[in-house]
Amino acid sequence: MPSSCVLCGFAVAMGRWLPWAQRPDLQLMRIGILTHNYPRFPGDFSGVFMQQLCEELARQGESVHVIAPFDPAYTADILSGSNPRLHLYRYAWPPRAHTLGYMRTMRADVRMRLSTYFLSPAFFLSGYLAALRVARKQALDLLHAHWVLPNGYLGALVSKRLNIPLVVSIPGSDALVAAQNPIFRAMARTAFQRAALITANSRALQRVAVDELGADPDKFELVIYAVDPDRLRPDPTGVLQLRQKLGIPENAFVFLAVGRMVYKKGFDILIHALAQIQQRTADLPRPVHTIMVGEGDLWHAWQELARRLGVENIHWVGNIPTHEMSVYYNAADVLVMPNVTRPATGLGVTVLDAMACGKAIIGSDTAGNPLVVEHGLNGYIVPEGDASALARAMLDLAEQPARAAAMGEASRRLIETRFGWPHVVRHYRRRYREIVS
């Protein structure tokens, strides 16, 4: 057979199994995003950062296909988009039996709910078949799985079957959960072995993946989930009205805590710190108030803790739709994020949201906070679990509002120059092309 025919046959085979081989310039890539968290309706805060990542990839010229489990809460306006395009898979009947994902799979983010074990076989099978179908039909160039379980494992199976490169990102505590179960541990190792690139948004998550799940440290990069600097910015609109609604004086110094009420957020440490601060309020130039945004399995327990410690001027507002959060960030002076390793977790997107609104950050030395908070520049980093150290940092800024404001300005500059979605997505696009080439 002439050598030219051999080369033609090889090219045809490459085009069939490696779709990117047909487009060596890769000016546009077809990217499959595997996730089990994504906003299902306007204002839903489940996986907002996933939606923002996908939309920025599309803005920068990529074709994005999101593969996610079905949920009856999805609305037509979310499903009607063409780029990113959603591909939902069903794994249960009737529709209301779809109860996995969307921040419902785990109890307090430390252990699986019992229903998870019953539904997991159908979930994994349906997810695999859906990802395989989309990858073939759309001729995907690359799969990017967010959360090693279930999506990293599903991505590894499809990646091996179709020889498509795989990227795995670890945004939360799924790596630690995988390490506690031998079956899940084996699945996570399969995902990490298949991945060409592994990213995490905290060193704690990286350590769990490497030390307990056997991930190759040479494949790792620390890459945060970012924020849209145009969506959130310093804006006084509605701030006075919100403070009046909550009964917060106009001259009050306001701390803000945002997140699900689960162990890893460390809000019990914050409540103990507030109890210490309350003993010093007479020495402060302005009254101190705290707004708590979010709900979760520990919501009532932590409210009871605050009552028992006699903490006053704390406002529990529950869940707030994402499109209304800007006024809450802007109504505060400082965001407090006292994460603890119960279990290991990644950088909370609320930290970046508050930075985009020009706020100082006080965070613990875990959960990725040190990746974006430079101690003394745009906030303070305090030891994990140390309520007294947290109280001292909070008092320092409450006593010096001008310092808090200057730190907030530094936060905004960091978002504009390093931690906005445009910068993070450009990095991912560059790495995608390096991987597939």
N, C-alpha and C positions, 0 to 999 in steps of 0.2 A: 504494500500500500504506500503511495507517495506520502512523503512527510507532510505536505500541505493538507492532505485529507485527515491525517492523524491530528494535526493541530486544529482543524475545523471541528472534528469530533470532540476533542477536548474542550474547545470553546463552547460547544453546545451543551456539554455536560456541566461545565462551570456555570453557564447561564441558568441551567435548570436548578442546580443545587445551591449556587452562590449568586443570588440575584444581583449583588453589588458588582460582580465581575463584569456585568454588561455596561456599567456606568462608572468607569475608572475615575472620573472627575468628582463624583459624588456631590454635585452642587446641591442636590436635594436628596435627602435620605428618608426612607420609610421606616419609622421607628415604632415598635410595639411597646407600650407601657403596661406592665402588669401591676395591678393594685387591687386592694379590697377596701380602700377608702377613697371617696370622691364625692363632691357635693351633689346631692340628689335633687335639690330644689334651691331656688334663690334664698340666700341667707343661711343655708346649711353649713355648719362648720366642720363637717366630717371630711378630712382630706383636702381642705382648701389649698394647701401648699402643693398638692398634686395637680390640681386644676391650674394653678398659676404656672407651675413648671411646664405643663403641656401647652398652655396657651403661649408662653414665651418661646418654646421650641417652634411652634407654628408661626409666630410672628417673625422669627429669624429664618423662615423659609423651609422648615422640615414638614414632612407629612406624618402626622401623629395619630396612632390608633391605640385607644385605651381599652384594655380588656379587663373587665371587672364583674363581680357577681351581681346578679339581679337583686333589686330591692323594690318593693311596691311603692316606695316614697318618691321614686324618680318622676319628674314632671316632663312634659313634652318639650318645653323650651330648653331643657338641659340635653335631652336626647336628640334634638334636631340639628345640632351642629355638625359640620362636615370636616372641620379641622380645628381642634382635635375631634375625632370621631369616636363615639362610644360603641363598644361591642359588649353587651351584657349576656351572661350565661345563667341559666336556671339550674338549680340542683335539688329542688324540693317542690312538693305540692301539698296544699294549695299555696298561692302566692304569699300569704301571710306567714308561711313556715320558713321563708327565707330570713333567717335571723343571724347569719354569720357576717362578719365584717362590719364596717361602719361604726367602729368603736363599741361593739357589743359582744365580741368574742370572749373577752376576759373579764374577770371580776377584780376590780380595783387594780387592774394591770399587773397582777401577780400570779394568777392561776386561771386555768381555762374553766369556763362554765360547762356544766355537765352536757348541755345540748350540743356543744361543740364536738364532742367525741362521737355522738350519734350521727351528726350530719357530715362529718369530715370525709368519709369515703366517697359519698356522692359529690361533695364539693370539689374534691381533688380530681375526680374523674371528669366531671363536667368542665372544670377549669382547664384541664389539659386538652380536652377535645376542642374547646372553644379557641384556645390559644393556637393550637395546631391548625385549625381551620382558617383563622385570621392570618396567620403567618404565611400559609400557602396562597390564599386568595389575594392578599395584598402584596405578596412578594416582599416581605419585610427584610430589611437589611440588618437589623439589630433588635434584640430584645433587651429592655431595661426593666428589671423586676425590683419593686420596692417592697421591703419586708422580706427577709429570707424565707419565712413561712407565712403563708403558703406559696407566695408568688415566686420566690427564688427557686424552689423545688420544681414548680410547674415550668418555669422558664428553662431550667436545666434539662428537663425531659424533651421539650420542644427543640431546644438548642442542639441537643445530641441527635435527635431524629432528623432535623433538616440542615444541620451544620450551619446554624446561624449564631453569630457571636452573642454572648450574654454579658450584661452588666448587672450586678446585684448591689442594691443600696439598703442600708440598715438604718431606718429612721427612729426606731424605738426599742422597746424591751423584748421584741420577738426573739432576739438572739439568746437572751438569758432563759426564756421559756424553752427554747429548743434544747438548751444545755441540760435541762432538768428531766427530759424524757428521752429514753434511748431510741425510740422510733423517730421522734422529731429530730434528735441529734444526728441520726444517720441521714435524714433528708436534708438537713442544713449542710452537712459535709458534702453531699452530692452537689448541692447548689454552688458552694464555694469552690469545689474542685473544677466545676465546669466554667465558672465565671472567668472572663478575661480581665475584668476590673471589679474591685469591691470598694464601695465607699461607705463611710459612716460619718455621722455628724457629732461624734464625741469620741475621745480617747477611751472612755470606759467601755463603749460598745465595741471598739476595735479590740481591746484586750480580751473581752469575752469571746469574740469570734476567733481570735488567734489562739488563745490559751485553752479554751474549753471546746471549741468546735473544729480545731485543726485548720483554720483558714491560713493561706499563705500570706505572710506579712508583706511580701514583695508586691502583691497584687493590690495592696490597700492605698487609698487616698482619703484624707479627711476633707469632705466636701459638704457644706451646709445646705439646707433648704433655705431659700432666700426670701425676699419680699419685693413687691412691686413698688418702687419709690414714687410712682405717679399715683397709685391708689391710696397710699397712706403718706401723709405729710403733716407738718405743723399747721393746724387750722383751728382758730378759736370759735368757729361756728357752732352754736348750740352748747358750748361749755357752761356758760352761766346758767342756762335753763336746766341743764342736767344737775348741776350742783344744787340748785334750788329744789328740784324734784326730790333729790336724795336727802335734803336737809343739811347740806354741807355749806358752811359759811364761805363767802366769796374770798376771804383772806386766808382760808385754811391751807395747810400743807397736806397734800393728798398722796398717799401711797396706793399703788394699784397692784393686784395679783390676779392673773388670768390663767385659767387652765381647768382641766377636769379635777375633781376632788378625789384623787387617788394617791396612794402612799408616795410615789416617786416625786410628786410635786413638792412635798415638804411643807405644805401650808400649816401643819401643826407646829413646825418650828417657827414660822412667822407669827402665829398666834402667841406663842410663848415670848417672842421678842416684843410684840406689842404690849404684853402685860408688863414687861420691864420698862418700856418707853412711857407707859402711862404714869409711872411713878415720877417721871421727870417733866411732865407736861407743863408744870408751873414755870419751869426755867426756859421754855421755848418761846420764840418771838411770835409764833402763830399756832393756832390749834391744829392738832393732827387728826386726820381722818383716813380710813382705809376702805377701799372698794374691792370686794371679792367677786370676780366674774367667773361663772362656771358652776356645773353641778357634777354629781358622780356618786359612787358608792359610799364615800366618806363625808358627804355634805352635811348630813344631820349630826354625825359624830363630832365634826369639827365646829359646828355651831354650838353644840353643847359644851365643848372644851372652852370656847370663848366665853360663854356664860359663866362657866365654873371659875374661870380665872378673872372674871370681872372686867373683861376688855370692853371698853366703850367706843363709840364712834366708828363702828365697823359695819359696813353696808353690804349685805349678801344679796346680790341682784340676780343670781341664777344665770342661765344661758342667755346670751345676747346674740342675735343674728349678726353674721359677719359684716353686712353692709352698715350696721349701726355701731360697730366697734370703734370707729375713728374718734367719735366724740368722747368715748370713755378713755382712750389713750391720751387724748389732748386735755381732758379734764384733770389728769394726774400730773404730779411733779416727778415721780420716780416709779419705775416698775421694779417689783421685788420678785425674784425667782429663786427660792431657797431649795432647789432640788436635792434629793438624797438618793443614794444608790439602793433603792428598795423597789424594784430592781434597777440595774444599770439602764440608763436611758440616754437619749440624744438631746440636742439643742432644741428648746421649745421655740416654735415660730413666733410665739407672742413676744419673745425678747426682741426679735428683729422688727416686728410690727411696732413695738414701742420706740425702738431706735429710729425708725422711719418717721415717727411723729415727733422726734426731737426730745426724747426723754432719757434721763440718766438711768442706769441699770445697776441694781445690787443683786448679785447672784452668787450661788455657792460655787465651790471649785470643782464641780462635776457637771455632767450632763451637757457638755459642750459650751457652757457659759464662757470659759476662758478663751474660746476660739474667737469670740466677737467682743468681749468686754476687756479692755485694757485697763488694769487697775490704776486708778488715779486720773485717767484720761476721760473715759466716758462712763465711769461708774466704779464700783468696788467689787472685788471678789473676796468672799469670806469662807472660812472652813465649813465644810459640809456638816450639818447637824448641830452647829454651834449657835444657839439662840442668843447668847450674850454678845458674840462677835457681830451677829446680824443686827442686834439692837444698837450697838455702838455705831455701825456704819449708817444705819437709818437716822440716828440722832445727829450724826455729823452733818448730813445734808439738810435735815429739818432745821438745824441751827444756822445753816448757811445756804439759804435759798439761791443766792447768786451763784454759788459753786454748782449746785444742782442744775441750774439753767445752762451754765457753761458746759457741763458734761453732756447735757442734752444736745447742745449744738454740735459737739464732737461726735455724738452718736449719729446724727443726721449726715454728717460728712462721710462717715464710714459707710453708711448705706449707699450714698451716691457714688462712692469711689471703689468699693470692694464687695459689698454684701447685697447688692440688688440683683434681681433675677437676670437682667441683661448680662451682667458679668459672669454669674454662675453658669448660665446656659451657654455662653460662648465657650467656657472651659469644657463643658460636657460635649459640645459639638466637635471641638478639636480632638478630644479623647475618642469619641465615637469613630472619627475618620482614621485615627491612628490604629484603632483596633481592627476595623474592617479591611484596612489596606495591608 
